[in-house]
Amino acid sequence: MSGLGEFDLIRRYFQRAVGPHRALLGIGDDCALLAAPAEGVLAVSTDMLVEGRHFFADMDPAALGHKALAVNLSDLAAMGARPVGFTLALALPDADERWLAGFSAGLFALADAHDCELVGGDTTRGPRTISITVMGEVPPSMALRRDGACPGDEIWVSGCLGAAAWAVDERLARDAAAQSAPIPGAESLDASLRAQAWQRLERPEPRVVLGLALRSVATAAIDVSDGLIGDLGHVLARSGQALASRVAAAGADTPAVLGATLDWSAIPCHAVLQTASVERRIQLALAGGDDYELLFCAPPSCRATIESISARLGLVLTRIGQIDVRPGVRLLDADQQPLPIHVRSFDHFR
Amino acid sequence: MSGLGEFDLIRRYFQRAVGPHRALLGIGDDCALLAAPAEGVLAVSTDMLVEGRHFFADMDPAALGHKALAVNLSDLAAMGARPVGFTLALALPDADERWLAGFSAGLFALADAHDCELVGGDTTRGPRTISITVMGEVPPSMALRRDGACPGDEIWVSGCLGAAAWAVDERLARDAAAQSAPIPGAESLDASLRAQAWQRLERPEPRVVLGLALRSVATAAIDVSDGLIGDLGHVLARSGQALASRVAAAGADTPAVLGATLDWSAIPCHAVLQTASVERRIQLALAGGDDYELLFCAPPSCRATIESISARLGLVLTRIGQIDVRPGVRLLDADQQPLPIHVRSFDHFR
């Protein structure tokens, strides 16, 4: 164990001479001071990553530094907010300088790419746990909330799905095999595909630029962190409640329930899923979690705009279904026949 | 273990129908949306509490809910900032509903007392860890920074010191005794004093109102969390750097180093320390940590103002020493003779 003290650790790895420095007062006082967003509201989100639950204990520290911030930036992206700054609370079993150097390098590389400043934090000894609170800004009328989806809206998703969950599965299978028998022979997949899947798990790319581009386009948005079906469920629940309020306020007595129908043939599964069974592909792509793509809704009139955003950003955006007024989520195959959805989203307490 | 899921847990214990509700959008979306402070800057601070390191595993959950927020509000107090809202990231070994009910009750009682809204959070399974990020507002010119102390400023502290550290010591001694022999006989202290000390450890009162009152009075402030000597050291270091910059900018070549001289007979030790030796009282009161009082500096011309603030708030404010230009911190007895300071502040990595 290193003799590095708490304040040396902060000074050496987290207090920087270079960087964006937009805070009026950064690390080293009781609080950071941030200028209020000029014409927006402050968007705030927090995520906690626990070793053994959200990441493997042997994860490359630079990748972990990247991912810990990425999952938070992903929440800003889903809100259409522009990153401003973040705080970092870090519990570590020891002050391992090699680990700290890697972690802070990965963290700051992503922070700088998004012009998002580390403004404060706390370090302590404890089971390895990373808690980041990120702050961004967005004009209030442009925020991409979860509650604006309407019947007839089309459902879109960025990028592709399922690769991160595939990588987790592969690792768990490898660990299980190592305990009993030789590594199984099911390693026929192309090495570059496997590497891509691991990249998706360990270095997710928060869709911040997409979120900004969707500000005046999407009626609702969420980031796909716990699995698409579950996250879509959050949009349906919140948008359904909001619709019911509007219907009630208008004095109508039409029931206002929202559901969704998804087109399985349109779902952008990552290529690493190509050899998996349909059941497994549905599970990984629609309930796998850790994708950090954006799911968003928009009226059909916005198709051309969305396609031009896709072209401009060089990011695939796929129309995968539609919001309707039948409760629940339906998955249809290419012949419009229902496919069974036996998926369960990630729940940290089950 | 309870079958309570993550989203039920949040709904049941952390999403409230009542409360301040100043956020434009609170719990339940990707981010919370907060209106920007009208004429201030945003003050942000974060603290992480880990079971077994910052609190005993059997700590009353309501007290823990109080303390987890109190230590963060204390940082706002030390900045002269008015609380606005906070996020909560919570790792728990299981979804124990009795624990959650107590924790959230203690948390919200303090939050409501300071009109500070829970705007978002994250819950996950893991070793019990609580990370709160608190946000407040302060006009930038009125922020109580650490770097404004000047030679000749008097050093003040609120309340009394050492009781929380005494309670920790008592508990550790009791635990050690329980493992080997009967509980030791050194229990001659009055039960109400002991209870007061435990109250100080478990339910510290963040000095938010004092921080607001000191806005146009104090030249520097910090909350006493790691021990007075260590925390005063942070003020001296930051203020010394700032002074050196000003001296250099003015073209002068006088060395600018700040130190402090403290008057031991003035230090407001908690009554629970009355039977302890001088050495132990110095250790507990000046290096004990967990007091969450405010240490602040102000020119002698502010004495009357500070005394009137003390009377108005019903809070003892004690003048304990003076900023000078000799490096280091000196502790003098009633005869102006130096007392040895062999204290070490709390360091999370040593």
HADDOCK unambig.tbl for C-alpha pairs under 7 A between the chains (distance, minus, plus):
assign (segid A and resid 3 and name CA) (segid B and resid 350 and name CA) 6.83 0.50 0.50
assign (segid A and resid 4 and name CA) (segid B and resid 349 and name CA) 6.94 0.50 0.50
assign (segid A and resid 5 and name CA) (segid B and resid 347 and name CA) 6.68 0.50 0.50
assign (segid A and resid 5 and name CA) (segid B and resid 349 and name CA) 5.05 0.50 0.50
assign (segid A and resid 5 and name CA) (segid B and resid 350 and name CA) 5.86 0.50 0.50
assign (segid A and resid 6 and name CA) (segid B and resid 347 and name CA) 5.93 0.50 0.50
assign (segid A and resid 6 and name CA) (segid B and resid 348 and name CA) 5.82 0.50 0.50
assign (segid A and resid 6 and name CA) (segid B and resid 349 and name CA) 5.12 0.50 0.50
assign (segid A and resid 29 and name CA) (segid B and resid 145 and name CA) 6.59 0.50 0.50
assign (segid A and resid 29 and name CA) (segid B and resid 146 and name CA) 6.06 0.50 0.50
assign (segid A and resid 30 and name CA) (segid B and resid 45 and name CA) 6.87 0.50 0.50
assign (segid A and resid 30 and name CA) (segid B and resid 75 and name CA) 5.13 0.50 0.50
assign (segid A and resid 30 and name CA) (segid B and resid 78 and name CA) 6.42 0.50 0.50
assign (segid A and resid 30 and name CA) (segid B and resid 79 and name CA) 6.37 0.50 0.50
assign (segid A and resid 30 and name CA) (segid B and resid 222 and name CA) 6.55 0.50 0.50
assign (segid A and resid 31 and name CA) (segid B and resid 43 and name CA) 5.62 0.50 0.50
assign (segid A and resid 31 and name CA) (segid B and resid 44 and name CA) 5.11 0.50 0.50
assign (segid A and resid 31 and name CA) (segid B and resid 45 and name CA) 4.73 0.50 0.50
assign (segid A and resid 31 and name CA) (segid B and resid 75 and name CA) 6.29 0.50 0.50
assign (segid A and resid 31 and name CA) (segid B and resid 76 and name CA) 6.65 0.50 0.50
assign (segid A and resid 31 and name CA) (segid B and resid 79 and name CA) 6.59 0.50 0.50
assign (segid A and resid 32 and name CA) (segid B and resid 43 and name CA) 5.47 0.50 0.50
assign (segid A and resid 32 and name CA) (segid B and resid 44 and name CA) 5.14 0.50 0.50
assign (segid A and resid 32 and name CA) (segid B and resid 45 and name CA) 6.45 0.50 0.50
assign (segid A and resid 33 and name CA) (segid B and resid 41 and name CA) 6.15 0.50 0.50
assign (segid A and resid 33 and name CA) (segid B and resid 42 and name CA) 5.51 0.50 0.50
assign (segid A and resid 33 and name CA) (segid B and resid 43 and name CA) 4.62 0.50 0.50
assign (segid A and resid 33 and name CA) (segid B and resid 44 and name CA) 6.50 0.50 0.50
assign (segid A and resid 34 and name CA) (segid B and resid 41 and name CA) 5.61 0.50 0.50
assign (segid A and resid 34 and name CA) (segid B and resid 42 and name CA) 4.99 0.50 0.50
assign (segid A and resid 34 and name CA) (segid B and resid 43 and name CA) 6.44 0.50 0.50
assign (segid A and resid 35 and name CA) (segid B and resid 41 and name CA) 4.95 0.50 0.50
assign (segid A and resid 35 and name CA) (segid B and resid 42 and name CA) 6.30 0.50 0.50
assign (segid A and resid 36 and name CA) (segid B and resid 36 and name CA) 5.60 0.50 0.50
assign (segid A and resid 36 and name CA) (segid B and resid 37 and name CA) 6.52 0.50 0.50
assign (segid A and resid 36 and name CA) (segid B and resid 41 and name CA) 5.46 0.50 0.50
assign (segid A and resid 36 and name CA) (segid B and resid 42 and name CA) 6.13 0.50 0.50
assign (segid A and resid 37 and name CA) (segid B and resid 36 and name CA) 6.50 0.50 0.50
assign (segid A and resid 41 and name CA) (segid B and resid 33 and name CA) 6.15 0.50 0.50
assign (segid A and resid 41 and name CA) (segid B and resid 34 and name CA) 5.60 0.50 0.50
assign (segid A and resid 41 and name CA) (segid B and resid 35 and name CA) 4.95 0.50 0.50
assign (segid A and resid 41 and name CA) (segid B and resid 36 and name CA) 5.47 0.50 0.50
assign (segid A and resid 42 and name CA) (segid B and resid 33 and name CA) 5.51 0.50 0.50
assign (segid A and resid 42 and name CA) (segid B and resid 34 and name CA) 4.99 0.50 0.50
assign (segid A and resid 42 and name CA) (segid B and resid 35 and name CA) 6.31 0.50 0.50
assign (segid A and resid 42 and name CA) (segid B and resid 36 and name CA) 6.14 0.50 0.50
assign (segid A and resid 43 and name CA) (segid B and resid 31 and name CA) 5.62 0.50 0.50
assign (segid A and resid 43 and name CA) (segid B and resid 32 and name CA) 5.48 0.50 0.50
assign (segid A and resid 43 and name CA) (segid B and resid 33 and name CA) 4.62 0.50 0.50
assign (segid A and resid 43 and name CA) (segid B and resid 34 and name CA) 6.44 0.50 0.50
assign (segid A and resid 44 and name CA) (segid B and resid 31 and name CA) 5.12 0.50 0.50
assign (segid A and resid 44 and name CA) (segid B and resid 32 and name CA) 5.15 0.50 0.50
assign (segid A and resid 44 and name CA) (segid B and resid 33 and name CA) 6.50 0.50 0.50
assign (segid A and resid 45 and name CA) (segid B and resid 30 and name CA) 6.88 0.50 0.50
assign (segid A and resid 45 and name CA) (segid B and resid 31 and name CA) 4.74 0.50 0.50
assign (segid A and resid 45 and name CA) (segid B and resid 32 and name CA) 6.46 0.50 0.50
assign (segid A and resid 45 and name CA) (segid B and resid 120 and name CA) 6.39 0.50 0.50
assign (segid A and resid 46 and name CA) (segid B and resid 87 and name CA) 6.71 0.50 0.50
assign (segid A and resid 46 and name CA) (segid B and resid 89 and name CA) 6.80 0.50 0.50
assign (segid A and resid 46 and name CA) (segid B and resid 121 and name CA) 5.57 0.50 0.50
assign (segid A and resid 46 and name CA) (segid B and resid 122 and name CA) 6.37 0.50 0.50
assign (segid A and resid 47 and name CA) (segid B and resid 89 and name CA) 6.62 0.50 0.50
assign (segid A and resid 47 and name CA) (segid B and resid 122 and name CA) 5.53 0.50 0.50
assign (segid A and resid 48 and name CA) (segid B and resid 89 and name CA) 6.06 0.50 0.50
assign (segid A and resid 48 and name CA) (segid B and resid 122 and name CA) 6.47 0.50 0.50
assign (segid A and resid 50 and name CA) (segid B and resid 126 and name CA) 6.37 0.50 0.50
assign (segid A and resid 75 and name CA) (segid B and resid 30 and name CA) 5.13 0.50 0.50
assign (segid A and resid 75 and name CA) (segid B and resid 31 and name CA) 6.29 0.50 0.50
assign (segid A and resid 76 and name CA) (segid B and resid 31 and name CA) 6.65 0.50 0.50
assign (segid A and resid 78 and name CA) (segid B and resid 30 and name CA) 6.40 0.50 0.50
assign (segid A and resid 79 and name CA) (segid B and resid 30 and name CA) 6.35 0.50 0.50
assign (segid A and resid 79 and name CA) (segid B and resid 31 and name CA) 6.58 0.50 0.50
assign (segid A and resid 87 and name CA) (segid B and resid 46 and name CA) 6.70 0.50 0.50
assign (segid A and resid 89 and name CA) (segid B and resid 46 and name CA) 6.79 0.50 0.50
assign (segid A and resid 89 and name CA) (segid B and resid 47 and name CA) 6.62 0.50 0.50
assign (segid A and resid 89 and name CA) (segid B and resid 48 and name CA) 6.06 0.50 0.50
assign (segid A and resid 89 and name CA) (segid B and resid 131 and name CA) 6.99 0.50 0.50
assign (segid A and resid 95 and name CA) (segid B and resid 349 and name CA) 6.90 0.50 0.50
assign (segid A and resid 120 and name CA) (segid B and resid 45 and name CA) 6.39 0.50 0.50
assign (segid A and resid 120 and name CA) (segid B and resid 46 and name CA) 6.99 0.50 0.50
assign (segid A and resid 121 and name CA) (segid B and resid 46 and name CA) 5.57 0.50 0.50
assign (segid A and resid 122 and name CA) (segid B and resid 46 and name CA) 6.36 0.50 0.50
assign (segid A and resid 122 and name CA) (segid B and resid 47 and name CA) 5.54 0.50 0.50
assign (segid A and resid 122 and name CA) (segid B and resid 48 and name CA) 6.47 0.50 0.50
assign (segid A and resid 124 and name CA) (segid B and resid 348 and name CA) 4.97 0.50 0.50
assign (segid A and resid 124 and name CA) (segid B and resid 349 and name CA) 6.61 0.50 0.50
assign (segid A and resid 125 and name CA) (segid B and resid 348 and name CA) 5.79 0.50 0.50
assign (segid A and resid 125 and name CA) (segid B and resid 349 and name CA) 6.07 0.50 0.50
assign (segid A and resid 126 and name CA) (segid B and resid 50 and name CA) 6.37 0.50 0.50
assign (segid A and resid 127 and name CA) (segid B and resid 127 and name CA) 6.94 0.50 0.50
assign (segid A and resid 131 and name CA) (segid B and resid 89 and name CA) 7.00 0.50 0.50
assign (segid A and resid 131 and name CA) (segid B and resid 131 and name CA) 6.77 0.50 0.50
assign (segid A and resid 133 and name CA) (segid B and resid 133 and name CA) 6.86 0.50 0.50
assign (segid A and resid 145 and name CA) (segid B and resid 29 and name CA) 6.58 0.50 0.50
assign (segid A and resid 146 and name CA) (segid B and resid 29 and name CA) 6.06 0.50 0.50
assign (segid A and resid 222 and name CA) (segid B and resid 30 and name CA) 6.55 0.50 0.50
assign (segid A and resid 347 and name CA) (segid B and resid 5 and name CA) 6.67 0.50 0.50
assign (segid A and resid 347 and name CA) (segid B and resid 6 and name CA) 5.94 0.50 0.50
assign (segid A and resid 348 and name CA) (segid B and resid 6 and name CA) 5.86 0.50 0.50
assign (segid A and resid 348 and name CA) (segid B and resid 124 and name CA) 5.01 0.50 0.50
assign (segid A and resid 348 and name CA) (segid B and resid 125 and name CA) 5.78 0.50 0.50
assign (segid A and resid 349 and name CA) (segid B and resid 4 and name CA) 6.92 0.50 0.50
assign (segid A and resid 349 and name CA) (segid B and resid 5 and name CA) 5.07 0.50 0.50
assign (segid A and resid 349 and name CA) (segid B and resid 6 and name CA) 5.18 0.50 0.50
assign (segid A and resid 349 and name CA) (segid B and resid 95 and name CA) 6.89 0.50 0.50
assign (segid A and resid 349 and name CA) (segid B and resid 124 and name CA) 6.67 0.50 0.50
assign (segid A and resid 349 and name CA) (segid B and resid 125 and name CA) 6.10 0.50 0.50
assign (segid A and resid 350 and name CA) (segid B and resid 3 and name CA) 6.79 0.50 0.50
assign (segid A and resid 350 and name CA) (segid B and resid 5 and name CA) 5.90 0.50 0.50
